[in-house]
Amino acid sequence: MARRPKPGGVSPPEMLFVERAAVAEPITVEVERPLAFRPRLVGFWRGNVFHLIARVVATRREYDATYHRVLTDRGAFDLRSFRRADAVTLRSRCCWEVCAELDAIPIARLP
């Protein structure tokens, strides 16, 4: 599927993603409008380091989780959001984790 160029005539370069490391590390995600149906991701905290999300490349929704492939100022990552129920109260809350660290390689296309 070919992408349509932006109104300025320049389309973003296509990227090839190669998984560098598979991880399962909990993170804290910051969103623009937390009460919206699908809030826009702004960045996430991984330990004490903040990663600013430049672009959400792809979003995949499955039965139990939603996966986001993002480009940040510190690299590319796969993020996963899922619901976890409390064992005592049975209230569910949204949890986030980093699934994979990726290498993003731009692909040059000839016109």
N, C-alpha and C positions, 0 to 999 in steps of 0.2 A: 504494500500500500504506500503510495507516494504521498509525501506531505506537501500541502500547499504552501507556497512562500508567503511570508508575512507581507503586509501592505508596502513596506519599504523595499521589498524585493529580496531580502536576505532571510533565508530560513536557518534555524539552528542546526548545527552539524549533527549527523546521526552518530550514535555512540554504540560501542561494543562493550559489554560488561563481562568481566572475568572475575569469578569468585576467588578472592585471596585467602579468606579464612571464614569458616563457619563458626559462629558464636551464638550464645544464648545469654545475653547480658541485659538485665533490666535497666531501663532509662526513664527519664522524665521528659515528656514532650510538651512544648509550649505551642498553643494554637491561638489564632487571631480572634475568633469568636467562639468561646467555649460552649455556649448554649445553642449554637446553630446545628442543623441536622448533619451537615458534613463540614466541619470547620476546616479552615486553611491552616496547614502546618507551617510554623514559623521557624522552629529550631528545636533542638533537644539537648539535654544535659546528660553527658556520659561521665560519671564520676563528678569531678570538679571542672570539667572542660565543656564549654558550650559550643555546639556545632550549628551554625546558621544555615538553614536550608535555602539554597539558591533556586532549585527547581525540583518538582516532583515529576519524575520521568514516567512512571507507570503506577497504576493502582489495580490490585487484583483482590476481589472479594470472594471469599469462600464461606462455607457453612459456619465454621467456628472462628474465623479470624479474617482480618483485612491486612494485606501486605502492600507496603509502599516502597518503591525504589526511588531514592532521593540522591541528588547531588548537593553537597555541602561545600563550605569553604575549606574543609579539612579532608575531603575525599567523597567517595560514593558508598552508600549503605543500603541494605534492605531492612526495613522496619516492619514489625508485626504488632498489631493491636488486637486484643482479645478480651473477652469478659471472663472474670473470675468470681465465683460465688464464695461468700464467707460461709464457713462450715456451721457456725452457730446461728447467725441471723438470716442466712440465705439471701442476703442482699448482694447484688452483683456490682462490680466496679470495673472500669476500663483499665487494663494494664498494657504497657508497651515494653518491647524489647528489641534489641538489635539482633537480627538473624544472621547477617553476613556482612563482611567488609569486602568491598568490590574495587577493582581497578577499572576505571573508565577510560576507554581508548577512543578518541574521535576518528570517524571514518571520513576520508575525503572523497567526495563524489565529483565526477566530471560533469559539466553541464550538458 
